[in-house]
């Protein structure tokens, strides 16, 4: 009779083990809540460039959310979780060789509470203590000019700390690299406009002359006492954290030892309890870690060559990341792996990998993701054409077609990826902007149409019927890499493109046969190129195998009918 409740409890425990957030996820989510609050706060300050009334109207809306019961609980919980986990993270550090960004982020985080405590007590604190309204008239009176330098420093520290965290979280995502220019502009504009709005509104308020202190002498003294109490409390927490860190450092040095051997590198001795990434950092061994060792990016992953059977079990957070990249069983995240016995490993990515760029390595050796344009071209009816011909005639005709088409592609700024029987694949935009790559691909298709006409005229005596072809063009993100570079020289390893964009371009080339046209271009590629469709191109919506939604394309009976780049 108790089977149903027991089964429910068992299912609940399984669900919790699978869905409970990791420590890294809690730090991330709490940080996002606080960063969202800081962003809206700064945008509210920026309205001071318009008027104090505009600032106050926006603040009324914002406070209706943040000072509601739920808003207050969420904000306080996020602050406690982020602060507590941040202190725990710093206490667990065994080396400060964690990269410049991470060091700056930690140091800024240590200073922020000193300034933030004073700011919070002077605003929300006086509301709770004395019922003083902390509207913008009060805030501008209280903070100008005596607190202006502290406020500027607080804005700078909070904003930089948050932006570094966002960068480490988003840097592995392909869209982030494409949007970096806009995000960098916002990262500079938002705090600059916030401080400008605050200064402008404060001067305006003081020029009006309607400012006065809302505190009695006793209340003002109590506020100052609260400032000191808050500062001393934080100082005590900081001293305690440093003491714990020193104790753990001593324990680390006296703990059990193990040996980590790096393939094609040194063998180092380290204390049990350290992660492989920490061992690399402590011994100045270059090791990639784009996200700063937070189990997000997977760039620190290593292949375990010896000692796999002695490793501790994989955590849920590590397993989630490794599953995302399709890693085999002998690959682990160095930032999460804390070995308990000797092991031999090899790193899988270059140590100076940063958002897909390398300085000392061929970037295509390791693979990069870029928005490019793919062009596929196929000679139609080649099998029927080659029937009854001598082998050297077949090769001659094929070389004439593929050779001339490759010349047209390269003259238009494209890269010939490969020849596939009687077809050709080309990549545009590898070293240019995505828009320029799309324009060059369309220009190449037009040129290829002219080449086909020329070949038919030149070879008309050799041909039973004119040559025909199909061309498919599509733009989008693709992975560019040298396939086979691990077993061949870099020059011999083939540079190619992988991903959904490649498949769609290939499918569009195949669609030209069904649609009885010479070229099919996705609407996205044409829009990206900045060229306008003309009356010789017809819009179509086609089903593409592998896509859940139909794709909008433009087709042309002849490639020379495509719009001409200026």
C-alpha positions as CSV (number, residue, x, y, z in Angstrom):
1,X,0.0,0.0,0.0
2,X,3.0,2.3,0.4
3,X,4.4,1.6,-3.1
4,X,2.9,4.7,-4.7
5,X,4.3,7.2,-2.1
6,X,7.7,5.5,-2.2
7,X,7.7,5.6,-6.0
8,X,6.8,9.3,-6.0
9,X,9.6,10.0,-3.5
10,X,12.1,8.1,-5.6
11,X,11.0,10.0,-8.8
12,X,11.3,13.3,-6.9
13,X,14.8,12.4,-5.7
14,X,15.8,11.4,-9.3
15,X,14.3,14.7,-10.7
16,X,16.2,16.8,-8.1
17,X,19.5,15.1,-8.8
18,X,19.1,15.7,-12.5
19,X,17.8,19.3,-12.4
20,X,19.3,20.8,-9.3
21,X,21.5,23.7,-10.3
22,X,25.3,23.5,-9.9
23,X,27.3,26.1,-7.9
24,X,28.5,27.7,-11.1
25,X,24.9,28.0,-12.3
26,X,23.8,29.6,-9.0
27,X,26.6,32.1,-9.3
28,X,25.6,32.9,-12.9
29,X,21.9,33.2,-12.2
30,X,22.4,35.4,-9.1
31,X,24.9,37.5,-11.0
32,X,22.5,38.0,-13.9
33,X,19.8,39.2,-11.4
34,X,22.2,41.7,-9.9
35,X,23.5,42.8,-13.2
36,X,20.0,43.4,-14.5
37,X,19.2,45.5,-11.4
38,X,22.4,47.5,-11.9
39,X,21.7,48.1,-15.6
40,X,18.2,49.4,-15.0
41,X,19.5,51.5,-12.2
42,X,22.1,53.1,-14.4
43,X,19.6,53.6,-17.3
44,X,17.4,55.4,-14.7
45,X,20.3,57.7,-13.8
46,X,20.8,58.5,-17.5
47,X,17.4,60.0,-17.7
48,X,18.8,62.9,-15.7
49,X,20.0,64.2,-19.0
50,X,16.4,64.9,-19.8
51,X,15.0,66.0,-16.4
52,X,14.6,65.1,-12.8
53,X,11.0,64.4,-13.4
54,X,11.8,61.8,-16.0
55,X,14.2,60.2,-13.6
56,X,11.6,60.1,-10.9
57,X,8.9,58.7,-13.2
58,X,11.2,55.8,-14.2
59,X,12.2,55.2,-10.6
60,X,8.6,54.9,-9.5
61,X,8.1,52.1,-12.1
62,X,11.3,50.4,-11.2
63,X,10.8,50.5,-7.4
64,X,7.3,49.1,-7.8
65,X,9.0,45.9,-8.9
66,X,12.3,45.8,-6.9
67,X,10.7,46.9,-3.6
68,X,7.7,44.6,-3.8
69,X,7.8,41.7,-1.5
70,X,8.8,39.3,-4.3
71,X,11.3,41.7,-5.8
72,X,12.9,42.4,-2.5
73,X,13.2,38.7,-1.7
74,X,14.7,37.9,-5.1
75,X,17.1,40.8,-5.0
76,X,18.3,40.0,-1.4
77,X,18.6,36.3,-2.1
78,X,20.6,36.9,-5.3
79,X,22.9,39.3,-3.4
80,X,23.5,36.8,-0.6
81,X,24.0,33.8,-2.9
82,X,26.4,35.7,-5.2
83,X,28.4,37.2,-2.4
84,X,28.5,33.9,-0.4
85,X,29.5,31.8,-3.4
86,X,32.0,34.5,-4.5
87,X,33.7,34.3,-1.1
88,X,33.7,30.5,-1.3
89,X,35.2,30.6,-4.7
90,X,38.0,32.9,-3.6
91,X,38.7,30.9,-0.5
92,X,39.1,27.8,-2.7
93,X,41.6,29.4,-5.0
94,X,45.0,27.8,-4.8
95,X,46.8,30.1,-7.2
96,X,46.4,33.6,-8.5
97,X,47.6,32.6,-11.9
98,X,44.0,32.6,-13.1
99,X,44.3,35.2,-15.9
100,X,44.1,39.0,-15.8
101,X,40.4,39.2,-16.3
102,X,39.6,36.8,-13.4
103,X,42.1,38.6,-11.1
104,X,40.5,42.0,-11.9
105,X,37.1,40.6,-11.4
106,X,38.0,39.2,-8.0
107,X,39.7,42.4,-6.8
108,X,36.8,44.6,-7.9
109,X,34.4,42.3,-6.1
110,X,36.4,42.7,-2.9
111,X,36.2,46.5,-3.1
112,X,32.5,46.8,-4.2
113,X,30.9,46.0,-0.8
114,X,32.9,48.8,0.9
115,X,31.2,51.4,-1.4
116,X,27.9,49.5,-1.8
117,X,27.2,49.2,1.9
118,X,27.4,53.0,2.3
119,X,25.2,53.5,-0.8
120,X,22.5,51.0,0.3
121,X,22.3,52.3,3.9
122,X,22.1,55.9,2.5
123,X,19.1,55.0,0.3
124,X,17.0,51.9,1.2
125,X,18.4,52.0,4.8
126,X,17.1,55.4,5.7
127,X,13.7,54.5,4.3
128,X,13.5,51.5,6.7
129,X,15.1,53.3,9.6
130,X,13.4,56.7,9.6
131,X,10.8,56.5,6.8
132,X,12.7,59.1,4.8
133,X,11.7,59.1,1.1
134,X,14.7,58.3,-1.0
135,X,13.4,59.8,-4.2
136,X,15.8,61.4,-6.6
137,X,15.5,64.8,-4.9
138,X,16.9,63.3,-1.8
139,X,19.4,61.0,-3.6
140,X,20.8,63.9,-5.6
141,X,21.1,66.1,-2.5
142,X,22.8,63.3,-0.5
143,X,25.3,62.3,-3.2
144,X,26.3,65.6,-4.8
145,X,29.0,66.6,-4.6
146,X,30.4,64.8,-1.5
147,X,29.7,61.3,-2.8
148,X,30.3,61.9,-6.5
149,X,33.7,60.4,-6.6
150,X,32.6,57.3,-4.6
151,X,29.6,56.9,-6.8
152,X,31.7,57.1,-10.0
153,X,34.0,54.5,-8.5
154,X,31.1,52.2,-7.5
155,X,29.6,52.4,-11.0
156,X,32.9,51.6,-12.5
157,X,33.7,48.6,-10.3
158,X,30.2,47.1,-10.5
159,X,29.9,47.6,-14.2
160,X,33.4,46.2,-15.0
161,X,32.9,43.2,-12.6
162,X,29.6,42.4,-14.3
163,X,30.8,42.9,-17.9
164,X,33.8,40.5,-17.2
165,X,31.4,37.9,-15.9
166,X,29.1,38.3,-18.9
167,X,32.1,38.1,-21.3
168,X,33.3,34.8,-19.7
169,X,29.7,33.4,-19.9
170,X,29.0,34.5,-23.5
171,X,32.4,34.2,-25.2
172,X,31.9,30.6,-26.3
173,X,28.6,31.5,-28.0
174,X,28.9,32.1,-31.8
175,X,26.4,35.0,-31.8
176,X,28.4,36.9,-29.2
177,X,31.4,37.2,-31.5
178,X,29.2,38.6,-34.2
179,X,27.5,41.1,-31.8
180,X,30.7,42.1,-29.9
181,X,30.9,45.5,-31.5
182,X,27.4,46.5,-30.4
183,X,27.8,45.1,-26.9
184,X,31.2,46.9,-26.5
185,X,29.5,50.1,-27.4
186,X,26.8,49.6,-24.8
187,X,29.3,48.6,-22.2
188,X,30.9,52.1,-22.6
189,X,27.8,54.1,-23.2
190,X,25.6,52.9,-20.3
191,X,27.8,53.9,-17.4
192,X,29.0,57.1,-19.1
193,X,25.4,58.2,-19.7
194,X,24.4,57.2,-16.2
195,X,27.1,59.3,-14.5
196,X,26.4,62.2,-16.9
197,X,22.7,62.0,-16.1
198,X,23.4,62.0,-12.4
199,X,25.7,65.0,-12.5
200,X,23.4,67.0,-14.8
201,X,20.4,66.4,-12.6
202,X,22.3,67.1,-9.4
203,X,23.5,70.5,-10.7
204,X,20.0,71.3,-11.8
205,X,18.6,70.5,-8.4
206,X,21.2,72.6,-6.6
207,X,20.5,75.5,-8.9
208,X,16.9,75.4,-8.0
209,X,17.9,75.7,-4.3
210,X,15.1,73.6,-3.0
211,X,17.3,71.1,-1.1
212,X,17.4,70.6,2.6
213,X,18.4,67.8,5.0
214,X,15.6,65.4,6.0
215,X,17.6,64.2,9.1
216,X,17.8,65.5,12.6
217,X,21.2,65.6,14.2
218,X,20.5,62.3,16.1
219,X,19.3,60.6,12.9
220,X,22.4,61.8,10.9
221,X,24.7,60.4,13.7
222,X,22.8,57.1,13.6
223,X,23.3,56.9,9.8
224,X,27.0,57.5,10.2
225,X,27.2,54.8,12.9
226,X,25.4,52.4,10.5
227,X,28.0,53.2,7.9
228,X,30.8,52.3,10.3
229,X,29.1,49.2,11.5
230,X,28.5,47.9,8.0
231,X,32.1,48.6,7.0
232,X,33.5,46.8,10.0
233,X,31.2,43.9,9.5
234,X,32.4,43.4,6.0
235,X,36.0,43.9,7.0
236,X,35.5,41.1,9.6
237,X,34.1,38.8,6.9
238,X,37.0,39.6,4.6
239,X,39.6,39.0,7.3
240,X,37.9,35.7,8.1
241,X,37.9,34.7,4.5
242,X,41.7,35.5,4.2
243,X,42.3,33.4,7.3
244,X,40.5,30.4,5.9
245,X,42.3,30.8,2.6
246,X,45.7,30.8,4.4
247,X,44.7,27.7,6.4
248,X,43.6,25.9,3.3
249,X,46.9,26.9,1.6
250,X,48.8,25.4,4.4
251,X,46.7,22.2,4.3
252,X,47.2,22.0,0.6
253,X,51.0,22.0,0.9
254,X,50.9,19.3,3.6
255,X,48.4,17.1,1.8
256,X,48.9,13.9,-0.1
257,X,50.8,14.2,-3.4
258,X,50.1,12.9,-6.9
259,X,51.8,13.3,-10.3
260,X,50.2,14.7,-13.4
261,X,52.0,14.0,-16.7
262,X,51.3,16.1,-19.7
263,X,51.7,14.4,-23.1
264,X,54.5,16.1,-25.0
265,X,55.1,18.2,-21.8
266,X,56.3,18.0,-18.3
267,X,55.4,15.9,-15.3
268,X,54.5,17.8,-12.2
269,X,53.7,17.0,-8.6
270,X,50.7,18.4,-7.0
271,X,48.5,18.1,-3.9
272,X,45.3,16.1,-3.9
273,X,42.2,18.2,-4.0
274,X,43.4,20.6,-6.7
275,X,41.7,20.6,-10.1
276,X,43.8,19.8,-13.2
277,X,43.3,23.4,-14.4
278,X,44.6,24.7,-11.0
279,X,47.6,22.3,-11.3
280,X,48.4,23.7,-14.8
281,X,48.1,27.3,-13.6
282,X,50.2,26.7,-10.5
283,X,53.0,25.2,-12.6
284,X,52.8,27.8,-15.4
285,X,51.6,25.2,-17.9
286,X,49.6,26.9,-20.6
287,X,46.0,25.7,-20.5
288,X,42.9,27.1,-22.3
289,X,40.0,28.3,-20.1
290,X,37.9,30.9,-21.9
291,X,35.2,30.9,-19.2
292,X,37.7,31.1,-16.4
293,X,37.1,27.6,-15.2
294,X,33.4,27.8,-14.6
295,X,32.4,24.6,-16.5
296,X,30.7,26.6,-19.3
297,X,32.9,26.7,-22.4
298,X,34.6,23.2,-22.5
299,X,37.9,24.8,-23.8
300,X,39.9,23.4,-20.8
301,X,38.9,19.8,-21.6
302,X,41.7,17.1,-21.6
303,X,42.0,13.6,-22.8
304,X,43.0,11.2,-20.0
305,X,45.6,8.8,-21.4
306,X,46.4,6.9,-18.2
307,X,44.7,6.7,-14.8
308,X,41.1,7.0,-16.0
309,X,40.0,4.1,-13.8
310,X,41.1,6.1,-10.7
311,X,39.3,9.3,-11.4
312,X,36.4,10.5,-9.2
313,X,33.0,10.3,-10.7
314,X,31.9,13.0,-13.1
315,X,29.6,15.8,-11.8
316,X,26.3,16.8,-13.3
317,X,27.6,20.1,-14.4
318,X,30.7,18.6,-16.1
319,X,28.6,15.9,-17.7
320,X,26.2,18.4,-19.2
321,X,29.0,20.4,-20.8
322,X,30.8,17.3,-22.1
323,X,27.5,15.9,-23.5
324,X,27.0,19.2,-25.4
325,X,30.3,18.8,-27.2
326,X,29.9,15.1,-27.8
327,X,33.1,14.2,-25.8
328,X,34.1,10.5,-25.4
329,X,34.4,8.8,-22.0
330,X,38.1,9.5,-21.6
331,X,37.7,13.3,-22.0
332,X,37.1,15.4,-18.8
333,X,36.9,19.1,-18.0
334,X,40.2,20.2,-16.4
335,X,38.4,22.8,-14.2
336,X,36.2,20.2,-12.7
337,X,38.5,17.2,-12.5
338,X,40.2,16.8,-9.1
339,X,42.3,13.7,-9.4
340,X,43.1,11.4,-6.5
341,X,45.8,9.4,-8.1
342,X,48.5,9.8,-10.8
343,X,47.3,10.4,-14.3
344,X,48.6,11.3,-17.8
345,X,46.6,13.8,-19.9
346,X,46.8,15.7,-23.1
347,X,45.2,19.1,-23.6
348,X,42.9,19.4,-26.6
349,X,42.8,23.1,-27.4
350,X,45.6,25.7,-27.6
351,X,46.3,27.6,-24.5
352,X,45.9,31.1,-26.1
353,X,42.5,30.2,-27.6
354,X,40.3,33.3,-27.1
355,X,36.9,33.5,-28.8
356,X,38.1,31.5,-31.7
357,X,41.3,33.4,-32.3
358,X,44.9,32.3,-31.9
359,X,48.1,34.2,-32.3
360,X,50.8,31.5,-32.6
361,X,48.7,28.8,-34.2
362,X,46.9,28.4,-37.5
363,X,43.4,29.2,-36.4
364,X,41.9,26.8,-38.9
365,X,43.9,24.0,-37.3
366,X,41.7,24.2,-34.2
367,X,38.5,25.3,-35.9
368,X,36.7,28.7,-35.9
369,X,33.1,29.6,-36.4
370,X,32.3,32.4,-38.8
371,X,29.4,33.6,-40.8
372,X,30.2,32.8,-44.4
373,X,28.5,32.1,-47.7
374,X,28.6,28.7,-49.3
375,X,28.3,28.0,-53.0
376,X,27.7,24.6,-54.5
377,X,27.8,24.0,-58.2
378,X,27.0,20.7,-60.0
379,X,27.3,19.8,-63.7
380,X,24.0,18.4,-64.9
381,X,23.7,15.2,-66.9
382,X,27.4,14.4,-66.7
383,X,26.8,10.6,-66.4
384,X,24.7,10.6,-69.6
385,X,27.2,12.9,-71.3
386,X,30.2,10.6,-70.6
387,X,28.5,7.5,-72.0
388,X,30.4,6.2,-75.1
389,X,33.3,8.6,-74.6
390,X,36.9,7.7,-74.1
391,X,38.3,8.2,-70.6
392,X,40.6,11.0,-71.6
393,X,37.7,12.8,-73.3
394,X,35.6,12.6,-70.1
395,X,38.5,13.9,-68.0
396,X,39.1,16.7,-70.5
397,X,35.5,17.9,-70.5
398,X,35.3,17.7,-66.7
399,X,38.6,19.6,-66.2
400,X,37.5,22.3,-68.6
401,X,34.3,22.8,-66.6
402,X,35.7,22.5,-63.1
403,X,38.9,24.4,-63.9
404,X,37.1,27.4,-65.5
405,X,34.5,27.5,-62.7
406,X,37.2,27.4,-60.1
407,X,38.9,30.3,-61.8
408,X,35.6,32.3,-61.7
409,X,35.2,31.6,-58.0
410,X,38.8,32.6,-57.1
411,X,38.7,35.7,-59.3
412,X,35.5,36.7,-57.3
413,X,37.3,36.3,-54.0
414,X,36.1,32.8,-53.1
415,X,37.9,29.8,-51.8
416,X,37.5,26.5,-53.6
417,X,36.9,24.1,-50.8
418,X,36.8,20.8,-52.8
419,X,35.8,19.1,-56.0
420,X,33.2,16.4,-55.7
421,X,33.1,14.4,-58.8
422,X,31.4,16.7,-61.3
423,X,30.6,19.3,-58.6
424,X,32.4,22.1,-56.7
425,X,32.1,23.6,-53.3
426,X,33.3,27.2,-52.5
427,X,33.4,29.4,-49.4
428,X,33.1,33.2,-49.4
429,X,33.7,35.6,-46.6
430,X,36.4,33.7,-44.7
431,X,38.5,36.8,-44.3
432,X,36.0,39.5,-45.1
433,X,32.7,40.7,-43.6
434,X,29.7,38.4,-44.0
435,X,28.0,41.0,-46.3
436,X,31.0,41.2,-48.5
437,X,31.2,37.4,-48.7
438,X,27.6,37.2,-49.8
439,X,28.2,39.8,-52.5
440,X,31.2,38.0,-53.8
441,X,29.3,34.7,-53.9
442,X,26.6,36.2,-56.0
443,X,29.2,37.9,-58.3
444,X,30.9,34.5,-58.7
445,X,27.6,32.8,-59.7
446,X,27.1,35.5,-62.3
447,X,30.6,35.0,-63.6
448,X,30.1,31.2,-63.6
449,X,27.0,31.7,-65.8
450,X,29.1,33.6,-68.3
451,X,31.8,30.9,-68.2
452,X,29.2,28.2,-68.9
453,X,28.0,30.1,-72.0
454,X,31.6,30.5,-73.2
455,X,32.3,26.8,-72.7
456,X,29.2,25.8,-74.7
457,X,30.4,28.0,-77.5
458,X,34.0,26.7,-77.4
459,X,33.1,23.1,-77.0
460,X,30.0,22.9,-79.2
461,X,31.7,20.5,-81.6
462,X,32.6,18.2,-78.7
463,X,29.2,18.2,-77.1
464,X,26.1,16.2,-78.0
465,X,24.0,18.8,-76.1
466,X,25.0,22.0,-74.2
467,X,26.4,21.9,-70.7
468,X,24.0,22.8,-67.9
469,X,24.6,23.3,-64.2
470,X,22.9,24.1,-60.9
471,X,24.1,26.5,-58.3
472,X,23.0,26.8,-54.7
473,X,24.0,29.7,-52.4
474,X,23.3,30.2,-48.7
475,X,24.8,32.3,-45.9
476,X,25.1,31.5,-42.2
477,X,27.4,30.4,-39.4
478,X,29.8,27.5,-40.3
479,X,32.7,25.8,-38.6
480,X,35.9,26.3,-40.6
481,X,38.7,23.9,-39.9
482,X,41.5,21.7,-41.3
483,X,40.1,18.2,-41.3
484,X,42.9,15.6,-40.9
485,X,45.4,18.2,-39.5
486,X,46.2,15.8,-36.6
487,X,47.7,13.2,-39.0
488,X,49.0,15.3,-41.9
489,X,50.9,18.5,-42.5
490,X,49.0,21.7,-42.2
491,X,49.4,22.4,-45.9
492,X,48.1,19.0,-46.8
493,X,45.2,19.0,-44.4
494,X,42.0,20.1,-46.1
495,X,40.4,23.3,-45.0
496,X,36.6,22.9,-45.2
497,X,33.4,24.1,-43.8
498,X,31.0,22.2,-41.6
499,X,27.5,22.8,-40.3
500,X,23.9,23.4,-41.2
501,X,24.7,26.3,-43.6
502,X,26.7,23.9,-45.7
503,X,23.9,21.4,-45.9
504,X,21.3,24.0,-46.8
505,X,23.5,25.4,-49.7
506,X,23.9,21.8,-51.0
507,X,20.2,21.2,-50.8
508,X,19.5,24.4,-52.7
509,X,21.8,23.3,-55.5
510,X,19.8,20.1,-55.7
511,X,16.6,22.0,-55.7
512,X,17.6,23.8,-58.9
513,X,17.1,20.6,-60.8
514,X,13.5,20.2,-59.5
515,X,12.7,23.8,-60.2
516,X,14.4,23.8,-63.7
517,X,16.5,26.8,-62.9
518,X,20.2,27.5,-63.0
519,X,20.6,29.1,-59.6
520,X,18.8,29.3,-56.2
521,X,19.9,31.8,-53.6
522,X,18.4,31.9,-50.1
523,X,16.6,35.2,-49.3
524,X,18.9,35.6,-46.3
525,X,22.0,35.5,-48.4
526,X,20.6,38.0,-50.9
527,X,19.5,40.4,-48.1
528,X,22.9,40.0,-46.4
529,X,24.6,41.0,-49.6
530,X,22.7,44.3,-49.7
531,X,21.6,43.6,-53.3
532,X,17.9,44.0,-54.4
533,X,16.0,41.3,-56.3
534,X,15.2,42.2,-59.9
535,X,12.4,41.2,-62.2
536,X,14.5,38.3,-63.5
537,X,14.6,36.5,-60.1
538,X,11.5,34.8,-58.7
539,X,10.7,34.3,-55.0
540,X,10.0,30.7,-53.9
541,X,9.3,29.0,-50.6
542,X,10.8,25.5,-50.5
543,X,11.0,22.6,-48.0
544,X,14.5,21.7,-47.1
545,X,15.2,18.3,-45.7
546,X,16.4,18.7,-42.1
547,X,14.8,22.1,-41.5
548,X,11.5,22.4,-39.5
549,X,10.4,25.5,-41.4
550,X,10.2,26.2,-45.1
551,X,13.0,28.4,-46.6
552,X,12.5,31.5,-48.6
553,X,14.7,31.6,-51.7
554,X,15.0,33.4,-55.0
555,X,15.6,31.5,-58.2
556,X,16.9,32.6,-61.6
557,X,16.6,30.7,-64.9
558,X,20.2,31.8,-65.7
559,X,22.9,32.8,-63.2
560,X,23.6,35.9,-65.3
561,X,20.2,37.1,-64.3
562,X,21.2,37.6,-60.7
563,X,21.5,41.2,-59.4
564,X,24.8,42.7,-60.2
565,X,27.0,44.0,-57.4
566,X,27.9,47.6,-57.8
